[in-house]
């Protein structure tokens, strides 16, 4: 079995599909450069990104798949799972080799895997949209640090741009070390240098505005007054708001 080694990008994955159809090597194993370990008993092919090849494969997918499945394909890629890369590669080859409507065959391992992975990524997207809480920084920008299981920043961009169109904000993915900055006109991808001792989820006092403490206190008071002790159901609450998201919620902070 030959190993295809790519850089982990969507363009690289699409180029790997192009190379497979051009060379027809039989069954291959797709791995990222970060995860690749040379094997003396098998050959490998390093995939070089070429925009024309990637565009050709992507346009081919768009003609064969409905928009809902293009969305599932992209969400699966954003999961960043090693198994997802192989599933995407095999799924794409299956779609091009199969009859129209092959994406409906959930008996195929890779069709089912894409569907299940996309659901997990979409769930994480919705939770980020629901649970993100901004802090008002001293320079007037609203900031929130997150560390989601999947790379959902590209998926939540439009939601926050539309919802907070009148505010400058930054949403920063600490795990992947990049973020989104909205300047009232457009959203840009940014990278920031943090002090190693700084808590990137919650900014320290010197970084936030004088009003931030008041905002937090008012928000906590609102939730406290709206809470009905007699109807408290912790088990149901945790089902809807898992504890791993509490670190984002102002009302959960002591």
Buried (B, 14 or more C-beta within 10 A) or exposed (E): EBBBBBBBBBBBBBBBBBBBBEEEEEEBBBBBEEEBEEEEEEEBBEBEBBEEBBEBBBEBBEEBBEEEBBBBBBBBBBBBBBEBBBBBBBBBBBBBEBEEEBBEEEEBEBBBBBBEBBEBBBEBBBBBBEBBBBBBBEEEBBBBBBBBBBBBBBBBBEBBBEEBEEBBBBBBBBBBEBBBBBEEEEBEEEEBEEEEEEEBBBBEEEBBBEEBEEBBEEBBEEEEEEEEEEEEEEEEEEEEBEEEBEBBBBBBEE
